[in-house]
């Protein structure tokens, strides 16, 4: 997706809102949750991934990015004693997703590995009110005329229109709701990694794909405005820079530009730390 999030918005019929939704931001800002007390643990997690977890002078990104992710997830698990609902989630790796929809006269499909997927026993509640959802009818989606919004998408022959969350856990699996997707852009060579804008577009497409597949599994394939929107979160990182996203699927009626739109909240380019210096540096006879 060369134009990035703008193109992904058109493909998924989505309105973008800058920043995290109040429901999420309120958790971050509420001192009662004691998140500030975890700062030292977070610093230790960074130091372990970037400085200590190697016999080499400095670990490569393909090594420290996954280690940092595991360290931070471990910190989250430690809070399950205070918040028992955190224990009702399960990480699934190498999950495949397939979701098909029609946009104007174009048949589209998002398909492939959808990162690391956290599933939950319960869905994330809607983060936008019914009034906010209705208000999206007035939003005008950006077009790319005279460039087609599908210009750089791969064209393939589709023999079966799949809508599948890819989790072969069987009926009755307790962790049946997609909760949060994690994308680790850990390639050591910069040109092999998604740029932040392209990573955010990928996050949006796969969050949408998981939400759409889940909505069709729950409500069928008929296009409609959902009584109960499906919410999927997404987090992307290269081991230092973080992208946060909350996607709310309000409608599966995606053919036209009219009517209710989906919503996505994006918090971009958050540095977890400024620098991890593994090799001593001398400046004006001072070693840092």
C-alpha positions in Angstrom: 0.0 0.0 0.0 2.2 2.8 -1.3 -0.1 5.7 -0.2 -0.3 4.1 3.2 -3.2 4.7 5.6 -5.1 7.0 3.2 -5.4 4.1 0.7 -6.3 1.6 3.4 -9.1 3.9 4.6 -10.7 3.9 1.2 -10.4 0.2 0.8 -12.0 -0.5 4.2 -14.5 2.5 4.1 -13.0 3.9 7.3 -12.8 7.3 8.9 -9.6 8.1 10.7 -9.4 9.8 14.1 -6.0 11.0 15.4 -5.1 9.8 18.9 -6.4 7.0 21.0 -10.2 6.9 21.8 -11.2 8.2 25.3 -12.0 4.7 26.5 -8.4 3.7 26.0 -6.7 7.0 26.8 -8.6 7.0 30.1 -6.9 3.8 31.2 -3.5 5.3 30.4 -4.2 8.5 32.3 -5.9 7.0 35.3 -3.4 6.9 38.2 -5.5 4.3 40.0 -4.2 1.7 37.5 -0.6 2.2 38.8 1.0 2.2 35.4 3.7 4.6 36.5 4.8 2.0 39.0 5.7 -0.3 36.0 8.2 2.2 34.6 11.2 0.6 36.2 10.0 -2.8 34.9 9.7 -1.4 31.4 13.2 0.1 31.6 14.5 -3.3 32.7 12.7 -5.0 29.8 14.4 -2.6 27.3 17.8 -3.1 28.9 17.4 -6.8 28.8 16.4 -6.9 25.1 18.9 -4.3 23.9 22.0 -4.8 26.2 22.0 -8.0 28.1 20.4 -10.8 26.0 23.4 -11.5 23.8 27.0 -12.6 23.9 27.7 -10.2 21.0 28.6 -6.5 21.4 25.1 -5.5 20.4 22.0 -7.7 19.5 20.5 -7.4 16.0 17.0 -6.0 15.5 15.7 -9.4 14.5 16.8 -10.6 17.9 16.0 -7.8 20.3 12.6 -6.9 18.8 10.9 -10.2 19.6 12.6 -10.3 23.0 11.3 -6.9 23.9 7.8 -7.9 22.9 7.9 -11.0 25.1 9.3 -8.9 28.0 6.5 -6.3 27.7 3.8 -9.0 27.4 5.2 -10.6 30.6 4.7 -7.2 32.4 1.1 -7.3 31.2 0.6 -10.8 32.5 1.9 -9.7 35.9 -1.1 -7.4 36.2 -3.5 -10.3 36.0 -3.5 -10.6 39.8 -5.0 -7.1 40.0 -7.1 -7.4 36.9 -8.3 -11.0 36.6 -9.8 -10.5 33.1 -6.3 -10.2 31.7 -5.9 -13.9 32.3 -8.8 -14.7 30.0 -6.7 -14.1 26.9 -4.5 -16.3 24.7 -1.7 -15.5 22.3 -1.8 -17.3 18.9 1.1 -17.2 16.5 1.3 -17.6 12.8 -2.5 -17.2 12.4 -3.8 -16.8 8.9 -6.7 -14.6 8.0 -8.9 -14.4 4.9 -11.6 -11.8 4.4 -13.4 -10.9 1.2 -15.6 -7.9 0.4 -16.8 -5.8 -2.5 -15.9 -2.1 -2.8 -17.7 -0.3 -5.6 -17.4 -2.9 -8.4 -14.1 -4.4 -7.1 -13.8 -7.7 -5.3 -11.1 -7.3 -2.6 -9.5 -9.8 -0.3 -7.0 -9.5 2.6 -5.3 -12.7 3.2 -2.1 -14.1 4.8 -0.3 -14.2 8.2 -1.9 -11.6 10.5 1.0 -11.2 13.0 0.7 -12.4 16.6 -3.0 -12.5 17.6 -4.3 -12.1 21.1 -7.7 -13.7 21.5 -10.1 -13.1 24.3 -13.1 -14.9 25.9 -15.1 -11.7 25.5 -15.2 -9.1 22.8 -13.9 -5.5 23.2 -16.9 -3.3 23.9 -17.6 -0.6 21.2 -15.5 2.5 21.8 -17.7 4.9 19.7 -21.3 5.7 20.7 -24.3 5.2 18.4 -24.4 9.0 17.8 -20.7 9.0 16.7 -21.4 6.0 14.4 -24.4 7.8 12.8 -22.3 10.9 12.4 -19.9 9.1 10.1 -22.5 9.2 7.4 -21.4 12.8 6.8 -17.7 11.8 6.3 -16.5 12.0 2.8 -13.8 9.4 1.9 -10.8 10.7 0.1 -10.3 9.5 -3.5 -7.2 9.2 -5.5 -8.6 10.2 -8.9 -7.2 9.9 -11.6 -5.2 7.1 -9.8 -7.2 3.9 -9.0 -7.1 3.2 -5.2 -6.2 -0.4 -6.1 -3.2 0.6 -8.3 -0.5 -1.3 -6.3 -2.6 -4.2 -5.1 -1.8 -7.7 -6.3 -4.3 -9.0 -8.8 -5.1 -12.7 -8.5 -7.7 -15.2 -9.6 -10.0 -15.9 -6.6 -11.6 -19.3 -6.9 -13.2 -19.2 -3.5 -14.4 -16.1 -1.5 -13.1 -16.9 2.0 -14.1 -15.3 5.2 -12.0 -17.2 7.8 -10.3 -16.1 10.9 -7.8 -18.9 10.3 -7.9 -20.2 13.9 -8.4 -23.9 13.6 -9.3 -24.3 17.3 -12.7 -25.9 16.7 -16.2 -25.0 17.9 -16.4 -24.1 21.6 -12.9 -22.7 21.8 -13.2 -20.3 24.7 -10.8 -17.6 23.3 -13.0 -16.9 20.2 -12.8 -13.1 19.9 -9.9 -11.3 18.2 -8.6 -8.7 20.7 -5.2 -7.3 19.7 -2.8 -7.9 16.7 0.9 -7.5 17.2 3.2 -6.8 14.2 7.0 -7.0 14.8 9.0 -5.3 12.0 12.2 -6.9 13.1 14.2 -7.1 9.8 17.7 -6.0 10.5 18.1 -4.3 7.1 16.1 -1.1 7.0 14.9 -1.6 3.4 13.4 -4.9 4.3 11.2 -3.3 7.0 7.9 -1.6 6.5 8.1 2.1 6.9 5.9 3.5 9.7 3.2 4.7 7.3 3.1 1.4 5.5 3.1 -0.5 8.8 0.1 1.5 9.9 -1.7 0.6 6.7 -0.9 -3.1 7.2 -2.2 -2.9 10.7 -5.4 -1.3 9.5 -6.0 -3.9 6.8 -5.4 -6.9 9.0 -7.4 -5.4 12.0 -10.3 -4.8 9.5 -9.9 -8.3 8.0 -10.1 -10.0 11.4 -13.1 -7.8 12.4 -14.9 -8.5 9.1 -14.3 -12.2 9.3 -15.6 -12.3 12.9 -18.7 -10.1 12.0 -19.6 -12.4 9.1 -19.2 -15.5 11.3 -21.6 -13.9 13.9 -24.1 -12.1 11.6 -23.8 -13.8 8.2 -22.7 -12.4 4.8 -25.5 -10.0 4.1 -24.2 -6.4 4.1 -25.6 -4.5 7.1 -24.9 -1.9 9.7 -23.9 -3.9 12.8 -26.0 -3.6 16.0 -22.9 -4.6 17.9 -19.7 -3.3 16.3 -16.6 -5.4 16.3 -13.5 -3.8 17.8 -9.9 -5.1 17.1 -6.8 -3.4 18.4 -3.4 -3.4 16.7 0.1 -2.6 17.9 3.2 -2.4 15.6 6.8 -1.9 16.5 10.4 -2.2 15.1 11.7 -2.7 18.6 11.8 1.0 19.4 9.1 3.0 17.6 5.5 2.0 18.4 2.3 2.4 16.5 -1.1 2.0 18.3 -4.4 1.5 16.6 -8.0 0.8 17.6 -10.4 -0.3 14.8 -14.2 -0.4 15.0 -16.1 -2.2 12.3 -19.5 -0.5 12.2 -20.8 -1.9 8.9 -20.2 -4.7 6.5 -22.1 -2.7 3.7 -18.9 -1.7 2.0 -19.8 -1.4 -1.7 -20.7 2.3 -1.9 -19.1 5.4 -0.3 -22.5 6.4 1.3 -23.9 5.6 4.7 -22.2 4.6 7.9 -18.4 4.3 7.9 -16.0 2.3 10.0 -13.7 4.0 12.5 -10.0 3.8 13.3 -8.1 5.7 16.0 -4.3 5.9 15.5 -1.5 7.0 17.8 1.6 7.2 15.7 5.4 7.1 16.1 5.8 6.7 19.8 9.4 6.1 20.9 9.6 3.7 23.8 13.2 4.9 24.4 15.5 7.4 22.7 18.6 5.3 22.3 20.2 2.0 23.5 24.0 2.5 23.2 25.9 -0.8 23.4 29.3 0.5 22.4 31.2 3.1 24.5 31.5 6.5 22.8 34.2 9.1 23.6 33.4 12.8 23.3 35.8 15.4 24.7 37.5 12.7 26.8 34.2 11.7 28.4 33.1 8.1 27.9 29.4 7.5 27.6 
